[in-house]
Amino acid sequence: NDSPDRKDSEKSLELIATAADHSNAAIRKMQRMQKLLKVYELLGGEEDIVNPTNELVKEGPILKLSAKNGSSQDRYLILFNNRLLYCVPKLRLIGQKFSVRARIDVDGMELKET
């Protein structure tokens, strides 16, 4: 049970676990940056969102219903940890798919389930 190699083995295991934690954290950080770059491209590089403090929470299409005539229009929401971007589709000339119509600061906002 008390092998002479036990202490060295435990120390090695600890070092390997620490290295794996650092590696996994670096991979997660890189994946977050890749998501930001994808959104950056969707917006044609017009929004300053590629920043380590920005975290993409959720994104997706919605339909805006007109109160006047009931018609619907395509819109796209992009939620970050610090803001919500309300976007409209854009003609795809150079790959830009959306234009930001409104930037909403979400600091202090609360989510209420209905």
All heavy atoms as an XYZ file, in Angstrom:
904
protein
N       0.828     -1.215      0.000
C       0.000      0.000      0.000
C       0.859      1.260      0.000
O       0.577      2.194     -0.711
C      -0.955     -0.032      1.197
C      -2.095      0.969      1.083
O      -2.181      1.672      0.075
N      -2.958      1.017      2.059
N       1.905      1.276      0.837
C       2.799      2.442      0.878
C       4.026      2.207      0.005
O       5.139      2.053      0.501
C       3.212      2.755      2.317
C       2.182      3.598      3.042
O       1.341      4.188      2.340
O       2.217      3.674      4.279
N       3.813      2.170     -1.286
C       4.897      1.964     -2.239
C       5.837      3.169     -2.197
O       5.397      4.301     -1.990
C       4.309      1.796     -3.633
O       5.301      1.946     -4.615
N       7.124      2.958     -2.430
C       8.061      4.095     -2.435
C       7.759      5.094     -3.563
O       8.151      6.263     -3.481
C       9.429      3.436     -2.634
C       9.178      2.016     -3.022
C       7.783      1.666     -2.619
N       7.050      4.645     -4.588
C       6.718      5.531     -5.718
C       5.410      6.283     -5.517
O       5.029      7.107     -6.342
C       6.619      4.709     -7.008
C       7.939      4.071     -7.398
O       8.981      4.660     -7.053
O       7.918      3.003     -8.031
N       4.720      5.995     -4.445
C       3.385      6.580     -4.235
C       3.395      8.106     -4.241
O       2.588      8.735     -4.915
C       2.768      6.050     -2.947
C       1.341      6.548     -2.759
C       0.684      5.950     -1.528
N      -0.636      6.486     -1.370
C      -1.752      5.867     -1.738
N      -1.678      4.672     -2.301
N      -2.927      6.426     -1.568
N       4.303      8.710     -3.494
C       4.357     10.186     -3.415
C       4.617     10.798     -4.791
O       3.968     11.766     -5.182
C       5.440     10.623     -2.421
C       4.916     10.921     -1.047
C       5.958     11.732     -0.264
C       5.338     12.388      0.932
N       5.292     11.591      2.139
N       5.579     10.228     -5.518
C       5.894     10.729     -6.861
C       4.694     10.548     -7.806
O       4.395     11.421     -8.621
C       7.110     10.004     -7.440
C       8.412     10.441     -6.787
O       8.416     11.528     -6.143
O       9.412      9.708     -6.903
N       4.028      9.418     -7.678
C       2.863      9.144     -8.522
C       1.742     10.136     -8.247
O       1.101     10.658     -9.170
C       2.351      7.722     -8.290
O       3.324      6.785     -8.654
N       1.489     10.419     -6.971
C       0.441     11.378     -6.606
C       0.790     12.774     -7.112
O      -0.072     13.505     -7.602
C       0.227     11.381     -5.088
C      -0.491     10.141     -4.601
C      -0.611     10.067     -3.084
O       0.020     10.885     -2.378
O      -1.336      9.174     -2.608
N       2.055     13.167     -6.987
C       2.497     14.477     -7.472
C       2.335     14.563     -8.989
O       1.864     15.576     -9.525
C       3.964     14.710     -7.064
C       4.493     16.076     -7.409
C       3.838     17.154     -6.576
C       4.430     18.506     -6.906
N       3.603     19.600     -6.444
N       2.695     13.489     -9.686
C       2.555     13.448    -11.148
C       1.088     13.560    -11.554
O       0.743     14.301    -12.484
C       3.136     12.144    -11.713
O       4.522     12.087    -11.486
N       0.227     12.831    -10.846
C      -1.202     12.880    -11.142
C      -1.746     14.293    -10.941
O      -2.537     14.790    -11.749
C      -1.948     11.883    -10.254
C      -3.446     11.754    -10.486
C      -3.715     11.298    -11.919
C      -4.058     10.769     -9.500
N      -1.297     14.952     -9.877
C      -1.724     16.331     -9.597
C      -1.288     17.279    -10.722
O      -2.063     18.124    -11.178
C      -1.099     16.764     -8.264
C      -1.727     17.978     -7.635
C      -1.068     18.285     -6.291
O      -1.085     17.409     -5.410
O      -0.523     19.399     -6.161
N      -0.036     17.118    -11.178
C       0.472     17.961    -12.268
C      -0.308     17.724    -13.564
O      -0.645     18.670    -14.284
C       1.961     17.691    -12.500
C       2.904     18.202    -11.420
C       4.314     17.677    -11.647
C       2.907     19.730    -11.383
N      -0.612     16.473    -13.854
C      -1.371     16.146    -15.067
C      -2.780     16.731    -14.992
O      -3.287     17.299    -15.961
C      -1.414     14.613    -15.284
C      -0.024     14.112    -15.668
C      -2.437     14.237    -16.348
C       0.130     12.602    -15.641
N      -3.425     16.630    -13.822
C      -4.773     17.183    -13.650
C      -4.762     18.697    -13.838
O      -5.651     19.260    -14.486
C      -5.315     16.817    -12.268
N      -3.748     19.372    -13.301
C      -3.628     20.823    -13.456
C      -3.433     21.189    -14.930
O      -4.074     22.114    -15.439
C      -2.449     21.361    -12.612
O      -2.691     21.033    -11.246
C      -2.309     22.864    -12.756
N      -2.571     20.446    -15.618
C      -2.335     20.708    -17.045
C      -3.616     20.499    -17.851
O      -3.934     21.287    -18.745
C      -1.218     19.798    -17.564
N      -4.378     19.454    -17.520
C      -5.635     19.186    -18.228
C      -6.637     20.312    -17.984
O      -7.330     20.745    -18.918
C      -6.214     17.845    -17.780
N      -6.712     20.814    -16.745
C      -7.614     21.932    -16.435
C      -7.248     23.163    -17.259
O      -8.119     23.828    -17.817
C      -7.569     22.280    -14.940
C      -8.270     21.242    -14.083
O      -9.042     20.419    -14.635
O      -8.046     21.253    -12.850
N      -5.953     23.477    -17.328
C      -5.498     24.643    -18.106
C      -5.809     24.461    -19.583
O      -6.266     25.388    -20.253
C      -3.999     24.881    -17.905
C      -3.647     25.462    -16.581
N      -4.046     26.715    -16.174
C      -2.940     24.947    -15.544
C      -3.600     26.958    -14.961
N      -2.931     25.890    -14.544
N      -5.585     23.258    -20.086
C      -5.856     22.968    -21.493
C      -7.343     23.105    -21.807
O      -7.719     23.726    -22.809
C      -5.375     21.549    -21.803
O      -5.654     21.214    -23.136
N      -8.194     22.558    -20.942
C      -9.635     22.653    -21.150
C     -10.113     24.097    -21.097
O     -10.967     24.508    -21.888
C     -10.382     21.803    -20.118
C     -10.218     20.315    -20.371
O      -9.948     19.897    -21.487
N     -10.363     19.517    -19.329
N      -9.563     24.890    -20.187
C      -9.931     26.303    -20.094
C      -9.529     27.045    -21.367
O     -10.286     27.875    -21.878
C      -9.286     26.944    -18.866
N      -8.345     26.736    -21.890
C      -7.879     27.386    -23.126
C      -8.776     27.010    -24.302
O      -9.098     27.850    -25.143
C      -6.431     26.994    -23.407
N      -9.197     25.759    -24.356
C     -10.087     25.306    -25.432
C     -11.430     26.026    -25.341
O     -11.970     26.493    -26.344
C     -10.273     23.772    -25.379
C      -8.982     23.079    -25.803
C     -11.434     23.321    -26.259
C      -8.946     21.582    -25.527
N     -11.992     26.136    -24.129
C     -13.274     26.841    -23.960
C     -13.151     28.303    -24.377
O     -14.043     28.847    -25.040
C     -13.752     26.750    -22.495
C     -14.390     25.417    -22.159
C     -15.104     25.458    -20.808
N     -14.210     25.765    -19.706
C     -13.472     24.866    -19.043
N     -13.514     23.601    -19.398
N     -12.706     25.245    -18.045
N     -12.043     28.939    -24.016
C     -11.822     30.344    -24.390
C     -11.753     30.482    -25.916
O     -12.340     31.397    -26.492
C     -10.530     30.845    -23.739
C     -10.273     32.315    -23.903
C      -9.024     32.732    -23.127
C      -8.766     34.204    -23.269
N      -7.583     34.619    -22.510
N     -11.072     29.560    -26.558
C     -10.953     29.593    -28.019
C     -12.323     29.381    -28.673
O     -12.660     30.039    -29.651
C      -9.969     28.519    -28.479
C      -9.566     28.635    -29.922
S      -8.252     27.481    -30.350
C      -9.140     25.932    -30.270
N     -13.120     28.460    -28.118
C     -14.456     28.215    -28.674
C     -15.340     29.454    -28.529
O     -16.105     29.781    -29.435
C     -15.100     27.012    -27.974
C     -14.476     25.698    -28.379
C     -14.951     24.524    -27.531
O     -15.342     24.680    -26.380
N     -14.898     23.333    -28.109
N     -15.234     30.151    -27.392
C     -16.010     31.388    -27.205
C     -15.598     32.439    -28.230
O     -16.448     33.132    -28.791
C     -15.822     31.938    -25.780
C     -16.627     31.211    -24.737
C     -16.737     31.988    -23.440
N     -15.465     32.359    -22.849
C     -14.806     31.619    -21.962
N     -15.276     30.460    -21.580
N     -13.659     32.049    -21.470
N     -14.297     32.554    -28.481
C     -13.822     33.533    -29.464
C     -14.281     33.162    -30.870
O     -14.630     34.037    -31.661
C     -12.294     33.660    -29.411
C     -11.786     34.345    -28.163
S     -12.472     35.995    -27.899
C     -11.522     36.948    -29.054
N     -14.319     31.870    -31.191
C     -14.796     31.437    -32.513
C     -16.263     31.815    -32.701
O     -16.662     32.245    -33.784
C     -14.605     29.929    -32.684
C     -13.172     29.540    -32.962
C     -12.974     28.032    -33.039
O     -13.663     27.257    -32.381
N     -12.008     27.618    -33.841
N     -17.075     31.671    -31.646
C     -18.484     32.060    -31.727
C     -18.605     33.562    -31.964
O     -19.429     34.009    -32.766
C     -19.223     31.675    -30.444
C     -19.492     30.209    -30.300
C     -20.224     29.936    -28.991
C     -20.480     28.472    -28.782
N     -21.134     28.205    -27.503
N     -17.775     34.343    -31.261
C     -17.811     35.796    -31.448
C     -17.409     36.168    -32.869
O     -18.014     37.060    -33.479
C     -16.878     36.494    -30.447
C     -17.322     36.506    -28.990
C     -16.260     37.154    -28.124
C     -18.651     37.229    -28.817
N     -16.403     35.500    -33.405
C     -15.964     35.786    -34.776
C     -17.064     35.461    -35.785
O     -17.253     36.185    -36.759
C     -14.690     35.001    -35.111
C     -13.411     35.561    -34.504
C     -12.266     34.571    -34.655
C     -13.049     36.897    -35.136
N     -17.805     34.371    -35.544
C     -18.909     33.997    -36.432
C     -19.977     35.099    -36.449
O     -20.458     35.511    -37.508
C     -19.505     32.666    -35.978
C     -20.580     32.124    -36.873
C     -21.107     30.792    -36.333
C     -22.570     30.670    -36.645
N     -23.467     30.754    -35.532
N     -20.329     35.607    -35.273
C     -21.319     36.682    -35.182
C     -20.761     37.966    -35.798
O     -21.471     38.697    -36.498
C     -21.757     36.903    -33.716
C     -22.612     38.142    -33.580
C     -22.506     35.683    -33.213
N     -19.486     38.227    -35.560
C     -18.810     39.393    -36.140
C     -18.945     39.373    -37.662
O     -19.258     40.385    -38.287
C     -17.343     39.365    -35.707
C     -16.508     40.526    -36.161
C     -16.645     41.783    -35.565
C     -15.541     40.376    -37.145
C     -15.854     42.846    -35.954
C     -14.744     41.432    -37.541
C     -14.903     42.670    -36.946
O     -14.118     43.724    -37.327
N     -18.766     38.200    -38.258
C     -18.909     38.054    -39.713
C     -20.361     38.221    -40.151
O     -20.629     38.814    -41.193
C     -18.371     36.690    -40.168
C     -16.867     36.608    -40.107
C     -16.325     35.215    -40.374
O     -17.099     34.339    -40.824
O     -15.139     34.994    -40.130
N     -21.308     37.694    -39.363
C     -22.732     37.869    -39.677
C     -23.087     39.347    -39.791
O     -23.939     39.738    -40.576
C     -23.610     37.268    -38.572
C     -23.976     35.794    -38.614
C     -24.857     35.437    -37.427
C     -24.669     35.432    -39.907
N     -22.418     40.147    -38.960
C     -22.706     41.582    -38.917
C     -21.762     42.385    -39.816
O     -21.722     43.611    -39.738
C     -22.614     42.086    -37.472
C     -23.560     41.392    -36.483
C     -23.292     41.862    -35.077
C     -25.006     41.616    -36.870
N     -21.001     41.693    -40.640
C     -20.127     42.370    -41.590
C     -18.972     43.113    -40.948
O     -18.420     44.044    -41.533
N     -18.593     42.718    -39.751
C     -17.457     43.355    -39.086
C     -17.745     44.758    -38.588
O     -16.833     45.505    -38.268
N     -19.030     45.120    -38.531
C     -19.373     46.489    -38.133
C     -19.490     46.683    -36.630
O     -19.471     47.798    -36.150
C     -20.686     46.919    -38.804
C     -20.550     47.109    -40.300
C     -21.834     47.605    -40.941
O     -22.831     47.783    -40.229
O     -21.820     47.804    -42.164
N     -19.659     45.600    -35.888
C     -19.822     45.701    -34.434
C     -18.541     45.284    -33.732
O     -17.912     44.296    -34.092
C     -20.968     44.802    -33.953
C     -22.327     45.315    -34.285
C     -22.673     46.606    -33.564
O     -22.520     46.689    -32.340
O     -23.097     47.549    -34.250
N     -18.174     46.047    -32.718
C     -16.974     45.740    -31.949
C     -17.324     44.733    -30.854
O     -17.534     45.095    -29.707
C     -16.429     47.036    -31.338
C     -15.131     46.806    -30.600
O     -14.456     45.804    -30.883
O     -14.798     47.625    -29.722
N     -17.419     43.462    -31.233
C     -17.850     42.446    -30.277
C     -16.777     41.419    -29.961
O     -16.918     40.662    -29.012
C     -19.103     41.696    -30.792
C     -18.822     41.070    -32.149
C     -20.313     42.603    -30.828
C     -19.869     40.106    -32.617
N     -15.707     41.363    -30.755
C     -14.675     40.354    -30.524
C     -13.769     40.855    -29.407
O     -12.836     41.607    -29.628
C     -13.880     40.043    -31.809
C     -12.868     38.943    -31.547
C     -14.826     39.636    -32.920
N     -14.124     40.442    -28.198
C     -13.472     40.924    -26.999
C     -13.571     39.809    -25.960
O     -14.637     39.225    -25.808
C     -14.229     42.185    -26.554
C     -13.680     42.811    -25.318
O     -13.325     42.130    -24.360
N     -13.645     44.120    -25.304
N     -12.495     39.517    -25.239
C     -12.542     38.416    -24.267
C     -13.611     38.582    -23.177
O     -14.031     37.602    -22.572
C     -11.151     38.412    -23.634
C     -10.289     39.199    -24.541
C     -11.178     40.116    -25.321
N     -14.060     39.808    -22.930
C     -15.084     40.010    -21.895
C     -16.486     39.745    -22.423
O     -17.412     39.586    -21.639
C     -15.037     41.440    -21.313
O     -15.300     42.372    -22.359
C     -13.682     41.731    -20.692
N     -16.652     39.710    -23.747
C     -17.966     39.420    -24.338
C     -18.189     37.924    -24.404
O     -17.313     37.175    -24.815
C     -18.069     39.991    -25.753
C     -18.320     41.469    -25.758
O     -18.620     42.061    -24.734
N     -18.176     42.080    -26.907
N     -19.379     37.513    -24.026
C     -19.725     36.110    -24.119
C     -21.069     35.988    -24.822
O     -22.047     36.613    -24.415
C     -19.799     35.506    -22.718
C     -19.811     34.001    -22.741
C     -19.654     33.396    -21.352
O     -18.920     33.952    -20.531
O     -20.311     32.366    -21.125
N     -21.093     35.222    -25.890
C     -22.330     34.986    -26.632
C     -23.187     34.027    -25.815
O     -22.770     32.927    -25.486
C     -22.017     34.388    -28.002
C     -23.211     34.070    -28.883
C     -23.955     35.331    -29.269
C     -22.756     33.331    -30.129
N     -24.405     34.472    -25.468
C     -25.308     33.645    -24.665
C     -26.241     32.853    -25.565
O     -26.366     31.644    -25.453
C     -26.121     34.515    -23.668
C     -27.119     33.677    -22.895
C     -25.187     35.257    -22.724
N     -26.876     33.566    -26.513
C     -27.845     32.915    -27.408
C     -28.065     33.810    -28.616
O     -27.954     35.025    -28.528
C     -29.160     32.696    -26.658
C     -30.105     31.717    -27.328
C     -31.161     31.268    -26.343
C     -32.135     30.320    -26.950
N     -31.716     28.938    -27.006
N     -28.414     33.196    -29.727
C     -28.742     33.951    -30.932
C     -29.796     33.190    -31.705
O     -29.896     31.966    -31.585
C     -27.496     34.174    -31.798
C     -26.906     32.889    -32.333
C     -25.785     33.093    -33.322
O     -25.979     33.860    -34.291
O     -24.723     32.493    -33.136
N     -30.586     33.929    -32.474
C     -31.566     33.238    -33.295
C     -32.578     34.169    -33.926
O     -32.685     35.338    -33.567
N     -33.330     33.630    -34.897
C     -34.319     34.431    -35.617
C     -35.611     34.593    -34.813
O     -35.970     33.733    -34.007
C     -34.569     33.610    -36.879
C     -34.313     32.207    -36.461
C     -33.237     32.270    -35.405
N     -36.288     35.713    -35.048
C     -37.627     35.944    -34.493
C     -38.479     36.566    -35.598
O     -37.951     37.000    -36.631
C     -37.620     36.885    -33.260
C     -37.089     38.272    -33.635
C     -36.848     36.284    -32.110
C     -37.363     39.333    -32.577
N     -39.783     36.613    -35.392
C     -40.685     37.305    -36.313
C     -41.255     38.516    -35.604
O     -41.789     38.401    -34.497
C     -41.826     36.388    -36.750
C     -41.530     35.371    -37.842
C     -42.766     34.537    -38.139
C     -41.037     36.044    -39.109
N     -41.135     39.676    -36.225
C     -41.738     40.896    -35.689
C     -43.101     41.031    -36.355
O     -43.205     41.026    -37.576
C     -40.868     42.106    -36.025
C     -41.489     43.408    -35.596
C     -40.690     44.586    -36.142
C     -41.440     45.863    -35.893
N     -40.944     46.968    -36.695
N     -44.136     41.133    -35.535
C     -45.485     41.283    -36.080
C     -45.866     42.756    -36.098
O     -45.711     43.456    -35.102
C     -46.494     40.497    -35.245
C     -46.276     38.985    -35.211
C     -47.278     38.315    -34.282
C     -46.373     38.398    -36.602
N     -46.378     43.200    -37.217
C     -46.795     44.586    -37.361
C     -48.142     44.789    -36.670
O     -49.089     44.036    -36.905
C     -46.908     44.941    -38.847
O     -47.537     46.192    -38.997
N     -48.227     45.823    -35.839
C     -49.485     46.131    -35.146
C     -50.517     46.679    -36.125
O     -51.721     46.526    -35.931
C     -49.232     47.128    -34.023
N     -50.050     47.329    -37.189
C     -50.954     47.944    -38.173
C     -51.718     46.922    -38.993
O     -52.936     46.907    -39.025
C     -50.160     48.858    -39.119
C     -49.593     50.083    -38.454
C     -48.801     50.900    -39.465
C     -47.904     51.893    -38.759
N     -46.857     52.400    -39.623
N     -50.947     46.060    -39.690
C     -51.619     45.159    -40.634
C     -51.377     43.672    -40.350
O     -51.795     42.828    -41.129
C     -51.199     45.492    -42.070
C     -49.704     45.406    -42.255
O     -49.008     44.844    -41.420
N     -49.210     45.951    -43.348
N     -50.705     43.355    -39.261
C     -50.497     41.954    -38.907
C     -49.441     41.236    -39.728
O     -49.256     40.034    -39.580
N     -48.754     41.956    -40.606
C     -47.709     41.305    -41.405
C     -46.513     40.999    -40.507
O     -46.338     41.595    -39.455
C     -47.285     42.197    -42.568
O     -46.647     43.358    -42.084
N     -45.698     40.051    -40.938
C     -44.530     39.694    -40.138
C     -43.244     40.020    -40.891
O     -43.201     39.988    -42.109
C     -44.567     38.216    -39.763
O     -44.486     37.425    -40.921
N     -42.233     40.346    -40.122
C     -40.920     40.667    -40.690
C     -39.858     39.862    -39.948
O     -39.920     39.724    -38.726
C     -40.633     42.163    -40.537
C     -41.626     43.046    -41.260
C     -41.457     44.508    -40.853
O     -41.301     44.821    -39.676
N     -41.502     45.395    -41.823
N     -38.884     39.355    -40.700
C     -37.788     38.598    -40.096
C     -36.858     39.535    -39.330
O     -36.494     40.606    -39.821
C     -36.971     37.879    -41.174
C     -37.741     36.737    -41.805
O     -38.517     36.085    -41.083
O     -37.563     36.489    -43.013
N     -36.488     39.118    -38.144
C     -35.510     39.837    -37.327
C     -34.581     38.798    -36.724
O     -34.871     37.602    -36.726
C     -36.186     40.641    -36.206
C     -37.077     41.763    -36.718
C     -36.243     42.853    -37.378
N     -37.028     43.981    -37.811
C     -37.421     44.215    -39.065
N     -37.126     43.344    -40.021
N     -38.097     45.277    -39.379
N     -33.466     39.241    -36.175
C     -32.491     38.334    -35.582
C     -31.986     38.947    -34.280
O     -31.623     40.127    -34.258
C     -31.330     38.125    -36.570
C     -30.512     36.901    -36.311
C     -30.957     35.637    -36.714
C     -29.281     36.979    -35.676
C     -30.202     34.500    -36.495
C     -28.515     35.838    -35.455
C     -28.983     34.603    -35.868
O     -28.234     33.476    -35.642
N     -32.021     38.168    -33.208
C     -31.542     38.646    -31.909
C     -30.231     37.959    -31.564
O     -30.070     36.758    -31.785
C     -32.562     38.350    -30.807
C     -33.910     39.036    -30.899
C     -34.793     38.611    -29.729
C     -33.760     40.549    -30.911
N     -29.300     38.744    -31.018
C     -28.021     38.198    -30.565
C     -27.813     38.687    -29.134
O     -27.675     39.895    -28.900
C     -26.857     38.665    -31.474
C     -27.148     38.305    -32.938
C     -25.548     38.042    -31.007
C     -26.221     38.960    -33.941
N     -27.835     37.747    -28.201
C     -27.708     38.089    -26.785
C     -26.305     37.781    -26.284
O     -25.817     36.661    -26.414
C     -28.733     37.304    -25.958
C     -28.698     37.504    -24.451
C     -29.011     38.954    -24.074
C     -29.658     36.551    -23.762
N     -25.671     38.803    -25.731
C     -24.363     38.651    -25.094
C     -24.553     38.807    -23.592
O     -25.628     39.179    -23.123
C     -23.395     39.733    -25.589
C     -23.068     39.620    -27.047
C     -23.758     40.369    -27.985
C     -22.068     38.769    -27.491
C     -23.467     40.275    -29.336
C     -21.769     38.671    -28.837
C     -22.467     39.427    -29.758
N     -23.501     38.583    -22.842
C     -23.565     38.753    -21.394
C     -23.816     40.217    -21.002
O     -24.279     40.482    -19.899
C     -22.271     38.256    -20.739
C     -21.029     38.945    -21.286
O     -20.894     39.139    -22.483
N     -20.128     39.308    -20.408
N     -23.570     41.156    -21.898
C     -23.700     42.575    -21.540
C     -24.638     43.386    -22.439
O     -24.896     44.549    -22.158
C     -22.317     43.233    -21.538
C     -21.615     43.097    -22.877
O     -22.118     42.462    -23.799
N     -20.455     43.697    -22.992
N     -25.123     42.800    -23.524
C     -26.017     43.547    -24.425
C     -26.815     42.619    -25.327
O     -26.450     41.473    -25.531
C     -25.223     44.538    -25.265
C     -24.381     43.886    -26.341
C     -23.550     44.897    -27.079
N     -22.158     44.641    -26.737
C     -21.135     45.136    -27.372
N     -21.314     45.966    -28.354
N     -19.918     44.849    -27.025
N     -27.884     43.168    -25.845
C     -28.729     42.469    -26.805
C     -28.689     43.267    -28.102
O     -28.898     44.479    -28.089
C     -30.170     42.380    -26.291
C     -31.211     41.809    -27.242
C     -30.980     40.317    -27.475
C     -32.615     42.030    -26.686
N     -28.397     42.592    -29.213
C     -28.403     43.252    -30.514
C     -29.670     42.838    -31.257
O     -29.958     41.652    -31.408
C     -27.171     42.865    -31.335
C     -25.812     43.232    -30.737
C     -24.688     42.792    -31.675
C     -25.709     44.706    -30.427
N     -30.432     43.842    -31.690
C     -31.667     43.635    -32.458
C     -31.311     43.926    -33.911
O     -30.947     45.056    -34.254
C     -32.736     44.595    -31.930
C     -34.037     44.572    -32.694
C     -34.933     43.521    -32.554
C     -34.378     45.625    -33.542
C     -36.135     43.522    -33.236
C     -35.577     45.631    -34.237
C     -36.448     44.560    -34.080
O     -37.634     44.563    -34.759
N     -31.369     42.889    -34.749
C     -30.853     43.005    -36.115
C     -31.922     42.792    -37.175
O     -32.926     42.110    -36.946
C     -29.741     41.977    -36.328
S     -28.446     42.044    -35.088
N     -31.674     43.385    -38.345
C     -32.549     43.201    -39.501
C     -31.734     42.540    -40.615
O     -30.526     42.755    -40.720
C     -33.133     44.553    -40.000
C     -34.044     45.148    -38.953
C     -32.042     45.528    -40.368
N     -32.391     41.706    -41.432
C     -31.672     41.066    -42.539
C     -31.156     42.115    -43.522
O     -31.775     43.160    -43.702
C     -32.728     40.186    -43.206
C     -33.846     40.083    -42.242
C     -33.791     41.307    -41.389
N     -30.039     41.824    -44.124
C     -29.436     42.744    -45.087
C     -29.219     41.987    -46.395
O     -28.990     40.786    -46.386
C     -28.095     43.221    -44.533
C     -27.575     44.454    -45.182
C     -26.437     45.025    -44.365
C     -26.175     46.442    -44.847
N     -25.127     47.083    -44.137
N     -29.272     42.711    -47.488
C     -28.964     42.084    -48.774
C     -27.531     41.585    -48.728
O     -26.631     42.310    -48.328
C     -29.128     43.099    -49.912
C     -30.551     43.605    -50.135
C     -30.550     44.711    -51.175
C     -31.457     42.474    -50.577
N     -27.340     40.344    -49.108
C     -26.015     39.732    -48.997
C     -25.152     40.060    -50.202
O     -25.119     39.317    -51.174
C     -26.149     38.227    -48.849
C     -26.841     37.836    -47.584
C     -26.938     36.344    -47.480
N     -28.007     36.010    -46.544
C     -28.441     34.810    -46.337
N     -27.928     33.812    -46.998
N     -29.402     34.580    -45.472
N     -24.459     41.158    -50.118
C     -23.560     41.522    -51.203
C     -22.170     40.952    -50.953
O     -21.564     40.358    -51.820
C     -23.481     43.047    -51.343
C     -24.813     43.740    -51.666
C     -24.644     45.244    -51.637
C     -25.308     43.299    -53.034
N     -21.674     41.131    -49.728
C     -20.316     40.672    -49.426
C     -20.339     39.716    -48.228
O     -19.411     39.619    -47.474
C     -19.391     41.868    -49.125
C     -19.602     42.979    -50.156
C     -17.930     41.443    -49.099
C     -18.875     44.255    -49.844
N     -21.443     39.032    -48.007
C     -21.496     38.070    -46.919
C     -22.134     38.591    -45.637
O     -22.476     37.816    -44.775
N     -22.264     39.903    -45.510
C     -22.913     40.439    -44.312
C     -24.385     40.079    -44.361
O     -25.069     40.365    -45.333
C     -22.735     41.950    -44.244
C     -23.439     42.566    -43.051
C     -23.272     44.071    -42.993
O     -22.657     44.672    -43.859
N     -23.822     44.669    -41.967
N     -24.886     39.449    -43.327
C     -26.259     38.978    -43.353
C     -27.217     39.866    -42.575
O     -28.388     39.908    -42.857
C     -26.311     37.552    -42.818
C     -25.536     36.618    -43.725
C     -25.622     35.191    -43.263
C     -24.961     34.316    -44.301
N     -24.094     33.318    -43.816
N     -26.692     40.567    -41.553
C     -27.561     41.372    -40.706
C     -26.958     42.730    -40.411
O     -25.757     42.903    -40.386
C     -27.836     40.655    -39.371
C     -28.533     39.349    -39.548
C     -27.825     38.159    -39.531
C     -29.900     39.296    -39.754
C     -28.458     36.937    -39.713
C     -30.541     38.088    -39.946
C     -29.823     36.911    -39.922
N     -27.859     43.669    -40.193
C     -27.468     45.014    -39.795
C     -28.096     45.274    -38.422
O     -29.261     44.933    -38.203
C     -27.998     46.005    -40.823
O     -27.608     47.302    -40.482
N     -27.337     45.868    -37.518
C     -27.839     46.113    -36.166
C     -28.775     47.310    -36.177
O     -28.408     48.398    -36.597
C     -26.680     46.338    -35.170
C     -27.213     46.671    -33.790
C     -25.786     45.114    -35.125
N     -30.013     47.091    -35.748
C     -31.006     48.154    -35.676
C     -30.998     48.810    -34.295
O     -31.218     49.996    -34.154
C     -32.384     47.548    -35.988
C     -33.576     48.487    -35.935
C     -33.616     49.575    -36.998
N     -33.480     49.183    -38.364
C     -34.448     48.816    -39.186
N     -35.676     48.719    -38.754
N     -34.199     48.533    -40.440
N     -30.738     48.008    -33.247
C     -30.715     48.558    -31.882
C     -29.744     47.768    -31.017
O     -29.578     46.560    -31.186
C     -32.113     48.502    -31.269
N     -29.094     48.490    -30.115
C     -28.197     47.900    -29.119
C     -28.812     48.161    -27.755
O     -29.015     49.313    -27.387
C     -26.817     48.545    -29.189
C     -26.072     48.256    -30.460
C     -24.978     49.311    -30.726
N     -24.485     49.223    -32.082
C     -25.097     49.756    -33.145
N     -26.231     50.403    -32.995
N     -24.591     49.623    -34.349
N     -29.113     47.101    -27.029
C     -29.788     47.244    -25.739
C     -28.871     46.741    -24.637
O     -28.446     45.575    -24.652
C     -31.122     46.450    -25.743
C     -32.000     46.945    -26.902
C     -31.838     46.579    -24.412
C     -33.092     45.987    -27.305
N     -28.534     47.617    -23.700
C     -27.692     47.248    -22.575
C     -28.511     46.379    -21.627
O     -29.608     46.757    -21.231
C     -27.225     48.537    -21.876
C     -26.201     48.264    -20.793
O     -25.741     47.119    -20.679
O     -25.856     49.215    -20.053
N     -27.998     45.211    -21.267
C     -28.780     44.301    -20.423
C     -28.343     44.342    -18.955
O     -28.850     43.587    -18.132
C     -28.699     42.833    -20.932
C     -29.342     42.721    -22.297
C     -27.276     42.318    -20.943
N     -27.451     45.262    -18.624
C     -27.006     45.392    -17.244
C     -28.193     45.733    -16.343
O     -28.896     46.706    -16.590
C     -25.925     46.481    -17.156
C     -25.063     46.328    -15.929
O     -24.909     45.191    -15.466
O     -24.571     47.355    -15.425
N     -28.436     44.941    -15.337
C     -29.528     45.206    -14.411
C     -30.871     44.649    -14.851
O     -31.855     44.773    -14.120
N     -30.948     44.053    -16.033
C     -32.213     43.478    -16.497
C     -32.480     42.166    -15.786
O     -31.552     41.475    -15.370
C     -32.171     43.194    -18.003
C     -32.466     44.369    -18.854
S     -32.675     43.781    -20.548
C     -32.936     45.304    -21.375
N     -33.753     41.817    -15.667
C     -34.150     40.546    -15.085
C     -34.996     39.782    -16.089
O     -35.764     40.369    -16.827
C     -34.961     40.752    -13.816
C     -34.167     41.275    -12.653
C     -35.035     41.463    -11.407
O     -36.095     40.821    -11.319
O     -34.626     42.258    -10.562
N     -34.837     38.465    -16.091
C     -35.624     37.610    -16.962
C     -36.828     37.115    -16.191
O     -36.697     36.599    -15.085
C     -34.783     36.419    -17.437
C     -35.489     35.415    -18.316
C     -35.847     36.041    -19.663
C     -34.619     34.199    -18.534
N     -38.019     37.304    -16.747
C     -39.239     36.822    -16.104
C     -39.886     35.796    -17.011
O     -40.211     36.083    -18.152
C     -40.210     37.977    -15.824
C     -39.649     38.930    -14.806
C     -40.729     39.795    -14.204
C     -40.107     40.659    -13.122
N     -41.031     41.577    -12.545
N     -40.062     34.592    -16.491
C     -40.706     33.519    -17.263
C     -42.201     33.754    -17.265
O     -42.779     34.171    -16.257
C     -40.397     32.167    -16.605
C     -38.917     31.900    -16.464
C     -38.398     30.904    -17.477
O     -39.222     30.257    -18.138
O     -37.183     30.801    -17.591
N     -42.842     33.507    -18.412
C     -44.299     33.674    -18.490
C     -44.970     32.361    -18.778
O     -44.362     31.428    -19.234
C     -44.683     34.692    -19.593
O     -44.102     34.255    -20.820
C     -44.209     36.071    -19.242
